[in-house]
Amino acid sequence: MTRDERGAVTAETALVLPLLMVVTLAMVWMLTFGVAQMKSTDAAREAARALARGESPDRAAALAHEVVAGAEVSIVEEGDTVRVTVEAQVPSPGGLLDGINGTTHGEAVALREETSDAP
């Protein structure tokens, strides 16, 4: 290493380190978004199963909110079929990257179960 190259590693690190931090935060947010997407789908499935078993729409929505707090739950009943849609906001990691907020969308469909009146 010559005298002219001294400090080059430090300067390069100082330039690259902020970029690495942003990439790391973006990757953490993508992981968070993926988990939130799975939770939205699970919440929709849970609510659809409850409706198929004969639970009330309010109870089904409450079950969905237990899985994803603060989500929007939409229930559509068409004959023997119930369709539940769950949408939830995913904030950016730590509020540092405000431009990458997102919305997850989970949907589930179920057929109502037949109930027997016999004991």
C-alpha positions as CSV (number, residue, x, y, z in Angstrom):
1,M,0.0,0.0,0.0
2,T,1.5,3.3,-1.0
3,R,1.1,6.6,0.8
4,D,-1.5,7.8,-1.7
5,E,-3.8,4.9,-0.9
6,R,-3.9,5.5,2.9
7,G,-7.4,6.1,4.1
8,A,-9.0,4.8,0.9
9,V,-10.6,1.9,2.8
10,T,-12.1,4.2,5.4
11,A,-13.4,6.6,2.8
12,E,-15.0,3.7,0.8
13,T,-16.6,2.3,3.9
14,A,-18.0,5.7,4.8
15,L,-19.6,5.9,1.4
16,V,-21.0,2.3,1.3
17,L,-22.2,2.0,4.9
18,P,-25.3,4.1,4.6
19,L,-26.3,2.2,1.4
20,L,-25.9,-1.1,3.3
21,M,-28.1,0.2,6.1
22,V,-30.8,1.2,3.7
23,V,-30.7,-2.2,2.0
24,T,-30.8,-3.9,5.4
25,L,-33.8,-1.9,6.5
26,A,-35.6,-2.6,3.2
27,M,-35.0,-6.3,3.6
28,V,-36.3,-6.2,7.2
29,W,-39.4,-4.4,5.9
30,M,-40.0,-7.0,3.1
31,L,-39.8,-9.8,5.7
32,T,-42.2,-7.9,7.9
33,F,-44.5,-7.4,5.0
34,G,-44.4,-11.1,4.1
35,V,-45.3,-12.1,7.7
36,A,-48.2,-9.5,7.7
37,Q,-49.4,-10.9,4.4
38,M,-49.5,-14.4,5.9
39,K,-51.3,-13.1,9.0
40,S,-54.0,-11.4,6.8
41,T,-54.6,-14.6,5.0
42,D,-54.8,-16.5,8.3
43,A,-57.2,-14.0,9.7
44,A,-59.5,-14.3,6.6
45,R,-59.4,-18.1,6.9
46,E,-60.2,-18.0,10.6
47,A,-63.2,-15.7,10.0
48,A,-64.4,-17.8,7.1
49,R,-64.2,-21.0,9.1
50,A,-66.2,-19.4,11.9
51,L,-68.9,-18.2,9.6
52,A,-69.0,-21.7,8.0
53,R,-69.6,-23.2,11.5
54,G,-72.5,-20.8,12.0
55,E,-70.9,-18.1,14.1
56,S,-72.2,-14.5,13.7
57,P,-70.5,-12.0,11.4
58,D,-69.5,-9.9,14.4
59,R,-67.8,-12.9,16.1
60,A,-66.0,-13.8,12.9
61,A,-64.8,-10.2,12.5
62,A,-63.6,-10.3,16.1
63,L,-61.6,-13.5,15.4
64,A,-60.0,-11.8,12.4
65,H,-59.1,-8.8,14.6
66,E,-57.5,-11.1,17.1
67,V,-55.1,-12.3,14.4
68,V,-54.5,-8.9,12.8
69,A,-55.3,-6.0,15.1
70,G,-56.6,-2.9,13.3
71,A,-57.4,-4.7,10.0
72,E,-60.4,-4.0,7.8
73,V,-62.6,-7.0,7.6
74,S,-65.1,-7.4,4.8
75,I,-67.7,-10.2,4.9
76,V,-69.9,-11.2,1.9
77,E,-72.4,-13.9,2.3
78,E,-73.9,-15.4,-0.9
79,G,-76.2,-18.4,-0.3
80,D,-74.1,-21.2,1.2
81,T,-70.8,-19.4,0.5
82,V,-69.0,-16.9,2.7
83,R,-66.1,-14.7,1.5
84,V,-64.0,-12.8,3.9
85,T,-61.4,-10.2,3.0
86,V,-58.9,-8.8,5.4
87,E,-56.7,-5.7,4.6
88,A,-54.1,-4.3,6.9
89,Q,-51.6,-1.5,6.7
90,V,-47.9,-2.3,7.2
91,P,-45.8,0.7,8.3
92,S,-42.3,1.2,7.2
93,P,-39.6,-0.1,9.5
94,G,-39.0,2.3,12.4
95,G,-40.7,5.1,10.3
96,L,-37.4,5.7,8.6
97,L,-38.5,4.9,5.1
98,D,-41.9,6.6,5.0
99,G,-42.3,6.0,1.2
100,I,-42.6,2.3,1.5
101,N,-45.8,1.7,3.5
102,G,-47.9,-1.1,2.2
103,T,-51.3,-2.8,2.5
104,T,-51.7,-6.6,2.8
105,H,-54.7,-8.4,1.4
106,G,-55.9,-11.8,2.5
107,E,-59.0,-13.5,1.2
108,A,-60.8,-16.8,2.1
109,V,-63.9,-18.5,0.9
110,A,-65.8,-21.3,2.8
111,L,-69.0,-23.2,2.4
112,R,-71.5,-23.3,5.2
113,E,-71.5,-26.5,7.1
114,E,-74.8,-28.4,7.5
115,T,-76.1,-28.4,11.0
116,S,-78.0,-31.3,12.3
117,D,-80.9,-30.7,14.7
118,A,-80.6,-34.2,16.2
119,P,-78.8,-34.5,19.6
